[in-house]
Amino acid sequence: MSHDLNDILQRLRLTEYLPTLLDNGFDSWDVVCDITEDDLAQLGFKLGHRRTLQREIANWRGLTLGQPLDTIDGMSQSSRSFNPPDLPANSTTPPNGCERKKRKYRRKPRPDINAPKKPNTAYVNFAAELRADPSVNSLSFVAIAREVGRQWQALPMESRHAWESQAAKAMQEYEAQMDEYRTTENYRRYQNYLKGFRKQHEEKERKGSNTNIVPSIENGYDASRGSTDTGSVRSPDRKSASNLGPQELEDCHAALSIALQELSVRRSLTMTEEIPIFDAQHLPPEMVVRQAAHSAVLGTGTMLHLTTEDQLEDALNHVYGPGPINPVVLVFVLACAAVGAHYDVQCMSDEMRYGIYVSATLLFNSDVAHSNYPETMRILLLLAVYSLLEKHMTICHVLAAGLSVSRWVFCPSNDEQISADGLEEARRILCTLIFMDCWLSTTLGYRSDTRPIDIKNTWSPLPDCPITDSIRFQASRIGLVMREIAEQTMHSGVSSVKVERIEALTEMLDVWYRELPPIMHLAALTSEEQSSILTFYQRRAIMMVHMFYLGAVITLYRQLMLTSSQNRIQSTWHLEMSYSQTQHYRQKCSVAAQQMVRMMALISFNNNGNMTKRCWLMIYWAFHTCVVVLLSISQQLLDQDLSTVIEDLSHAKTCMDILSICADAEPVSANHLELIKPFYDSLCQHQQAIAAKIHSSNNDSNNDNNTTTTTTTTTNNSANTDNAPHDSSQSPVDGRLPNLSFPAAADGKPSDGYHHADHMTGLFPPLPQLAGYQNPNSDGVQNQQQQQQPLGWDTELVTTVRKLSDLLNEPYGWGRQAKLDGARRSGDAAGTFSVLWWD
């Protein structure tokens, strides 16, 4: 190692990066001068530290502060490495005779001492263990770096897999710790400090500081989140990568780098000896790929915009036609086939599907990703859908990269020539990226990466646009509303349970519903005339959009339902609203859950409909809705109110049936079912016991005839029903609408894609009325129930209420610590699923 590198880094206060630079071959200042932006990102340099080092390199080369590092007029490599004899060896004064201006010191924010420490990468851990060997530790720095690199490259696949798996698990734990840390006061305090620091720094810059100084430093948390660099390889030098260009381009490169690293880790966890690898010279069977790729468009095309049939056919003809193959098109075709294999499970084996996915990620390298940004958005969307189907947490990094790439595509500073049709297609893809990011961040609990600029850049359909475009656009809109509801209610505790906040969020839902196109209202599905112009897939997609609406309603009232339940069983009351008001909102949540069940029961998983059993929409809402319904049942049993328990048990049984269907293909669904079935069985037993007790009490007392008749009717119905009741009864709050019946579709698709259970005699009350706020009556039986003493409550039933409340509040392992202890990690050989949390 040249002695000057250590001295220069020490002067720049960057000595913390010296081991990393040496480990990756940057063992002298001359070599560091050729470092690229991608290299710095892969080596883990923070944004402000990158700028510090790049500015020193620019000064060494004799560049102005705004000049790109790769445009050096008349300067050769030899001239850059020459030190004049009258200068000390560790000097970095430019050798062209120009006196370097003194660089103004720029203050950096202090680090967050309370934040979790980011774990080392697999390569760093391997190097640290290797240095413990005395025979290696006695070598020089350069020799150690070379030896570590040589042994890392020579590691068998199994050994490297072990190192990378360990690093990936450590990174997952770090992410969980960061998610937990973001909810603390220390994190909020540090964010306030950063805002103040940046504001103060920007004010100083505006007061006459050098206009060429690099923009203010950004917090390194999000930029480095999830990075699992497993041994950096220097990226090819690209002008766009090393150019100090717009912030959007820099963020694009950083997000792509993180996504590619995450895909690399996932690929290493998936690869086995049985998995085939494909490339341009060794293509998978054409008929298999064509069938799978078209299944992907058919299965997702109405809800998610991946591509069009014409675009896909052109891509397939290009890949399997004569002439050289464009690597971007090849990656697109392979990724599309990997997704479609989930929708047509008969078209290929699991090993073939894994092989196509692994091949797509191998070919999707940095050069391909940066060669065509609009198509990179599409490829990232396809890889995100595949991660969704496989339950990979890689999806959050892939979606973040897709959104970041879109910001550069639509950036005014981007001089890349994109046609008007290309921009329109990119807006459609961005619309789907926003929908998936909002939906997944809400259901999985991570922070959404969608920004206001993304919403501004997205695509808005014209009034006379095709119905499919309207469906996708409305799905994105309700996804944004759901994200807003989740952010304001899910982690706010009692502070979120305010009438004003509930009314404001309810108004957002009402606005969305009022602005729906008439063809997307549920009444259109019950109208034979209007329904006949909709295809099978369009009708199903419209139903799913309304499922998102109902899910938003459940999410809105969920925290209130939890808080009121916990307050009641603890005999305390800390809410600003009355008990009768909370009962009113709790009933709205229960009704929304009941209607969600009726909606899900109309969607089948037959092969003709290309509905995959790994559909996260069905699995999540079947599980989540079942928990809401069971919690409502348990609270009714505490009140010894059996008026709707039978119907609610029927709804819970329907949710469990859906999970049972999905359990054949999705282990997450099987684990969900295994978790909630004991609660269902226990509540059935409590219902029968309470019904018998009420019946016995009424027979021993001389109550009025109306009360006796009502109670006896309820009891007899309970006694004649097994643990899986399917009685049809009118909703206790809203009336019933006519059944949905689908005539033969215009496209000839059989209408039996929707099945009607015997107990599904109605569908929806008017949806805006469901979401609207009404001041409940404060009188009646509910206030009497509030004053009941909990001393007579069944202890086991109270325990069930507490457990269901915990499960609804934290559905992925009862607290963050359970995730850290390994409750979420239990998977197959490919690591594609876990107990409750995704892998």
C-alpha positions, 0 to 999 in steps of 0.5 A: 500500500502506498503510504500516501493513501493512509495519510490522505484518508486520515486528513479527510477523516475517512480512515474508517474506509481504509480496510474496505478499500484495501480489501477490494484492491484500492491499495494506493492513491493512484488507484483510488483516483480511478474509483467510480460512483458505483464503486463508492456505493458498493463499498458502502461510502455515505453520500457526504463521504463520497463527495469529500473523496471525489472533491479531493480527487478533483483537486488532485487532477486539477479540475474545477469543482463543477467539472466531471471527474472523467473529463480530463483534457490533456491529462494522462494516467502518468501525469496524474501519478507524478509527484514533483520532487519539491512536493512531499510524497503525501501531498495531493496538490495538483501537479499542473502548477495551479495553486489549489484553493483552500477547501472550506470545511463542511460540517457533518451531522453527528451520528445517531449513537442510539441507532442499531449498528449495521452488520458487516457483509459476507465478504467482510466477515470472511476477511475478518475470520481469515485475518485471525490466521497468524500466517495471513495476519503476518502478511502485508496489507496488500498481500492480505487483501490479495489472499482474502480475495483469492480465497473468497473466489475459490470458496465452494458454492456451499461455503459461500452460501453459508457466509451469504446466508448469515449476512442476509439474516443479520441484515434482516434482523438489522432491518427489523431493529431499524423498523422498531427504532423508527417508532422510538422517541430517540429516532424522532429526536435525531430526525428533528436534529437532522432537519435543523442541521440541514436547514442551518447548512442550507441557509449558510450556503445561500448567504454567499458560500461557494456555489460549486460546493456539493449539495447538503448531506443526506442521512445515510439510513435510507440510502444504505438500508438493506445493503448486503454487499457480499464482496464488491466487484468493480463496476465498468466505468461509465460516464453517467455513473461518475458524473456529478449529475442530478440528485435523481440520477445519483439516487437511481444508481444507489437504489439500483445498486442495492436492489442488484445486491439484494437480488444477488443474495436471493439468487445465491439462496435459490441456486442448487445443482438441480437448477438449470441456468440459461443465457442467450446461447442456451435458451429454455424451451420456447413453448414453455416460455411462451405459455408461461409468459402469456399466463403472466399477462393473463393472470395480472394484466387487468390488475397490474400493468406488466406489458401488453400482449403485442409487446410480449409477442414481439419480445418472444419473437425477438428472443427466439428468432434469428439474429443477436439477442438484446440482453434487456429483452431477454431478461424481460422475457425470462422474468415474465416467464418466471412470474407466469409459472405461478399462474400456470403451475402445470407449464413447468416444474419448480426447478425450471421456474427457479432456473428461469428466475436465477438466469434472469437475475444473473443477466440483469447486471449493472450494465443491462440495468443502466442501458434502458431505464424505462425497460429497467422499470418494467423488469424491476416490476416483474421481479417485484411481482415474482418476489410477491408470489414467492414471499421474498422481502427482496420486494421492498428493495426492488420496488424502491429501485423501480420508483427511483428509476422512474424519477430519473426517467421523468426528470427534466434534466434527463436528456435521454430520448424517449418517445411519447408512447414510451413515456406513456408506457412508463407512466402506466408502469409507475402507476402499478409500482405505486400501487404495489408499494402502497399495498405491500408497505401497508400489509407488511409494515415497512415504510413506503417509498412512494413520494409526492413526485411519483404521484405527480409523474404517474399516469391519469387515464382520460375519461374515455380510456379503456376500462382496464386502465381505469381499474389500474388507476383506481387501484393505485388511488385506493392504495394511496388512501390505504397507505395514508390510513395505515401511516396515521393509525397503525403505530399511533396507539391511543393518539390515533383514536380521535373522532376528528382523525377518523372523520377526515380519513373517512372523507378520503374514502368517501371521495374515492368512492364518489369519483369511481367511474359508473362501470366500476360500481358494484351495481354494474356487476349486478346489471346484466346489460353493463356486466356483459361488456366486462370480461371475466378478468375485469369483473374479478379485478373490480371486485378486488379493487372494492376489496381494497376499499373494504380493507381500508375501512377495516384498517381505519377502525382497526386501532379503535377496535383494539384500543376499546377492547383492551380498555374494556378488559382492563376495566379502564377507559382512556379514550376521548369518545364514549363507549357507545361511539366505540361500539358504533365504530367497532360494528362498522369494522365488523361489518366491513370484515363480513362484507370482505368475506362475502367478496372473497367467497365469490372469487375462485382459484380454478385453473381457467381463471389463472388465479394463483393460490399464492395470491397475497391479496387473498391470503392476507385479507382472509387471515386479517379479516378472520382475526377481526371477525373472531375478535368481534365474536369474542367481544360479543360472547363477553357481553353474552350477546349471541344475536350475530355470533352464528353468522360471524362464525360462518364468516370466519369459517369461510376465511379459513376455507380460503386459507385451506385452499391456498395452503396447498401451494403457499406455506404462509397460508398453511401457517396462518390457518394453523394459528387461527383455527384453535381460536375458532374452535374455542369460540365455537365451544364458548358460544355453545356453552353460553347459549346453553346457559342462557337457555337454562336461565330463561327456562328457570325464570318467568321473563316476558314472552317476547324475551323468552321467544327471542332467546329460545330461537337463538339457542335452538339455532345454535344447538342445531349448528356444528362448528362450521355454521353456514346460516344466511341471515341479514346483516345486523346493521345494513340491509342486503343487496341482490345476489351478484350473478354473472351472465356469460361474458362477451369473451366467452369465459365461463361464468363459473369462475365465481362460485356462490356459497349457499350462505352468500345470499347478499353482498354489499350495503351502500358502500359510502354509507358504510364509510360515512360517519354518523353520531351513534345513539348514546343510550341503550343496551351498550351503555348498560354493558359498559357498566357490567363488572368483568368479575363474572367474565370467563377467564379463558375467554378474556385470554382469547380476547387478549391474544386476538388483540395482540395478533391483530395489532402485530400479526407477524409474531407478537412484537418485533422482538419475536422476529429478532428471535427467529420466529419469522425464519422457517423456510424450505431449501430455497428459503422462500417462505417463513412462519408468518413473516415473509423471508 
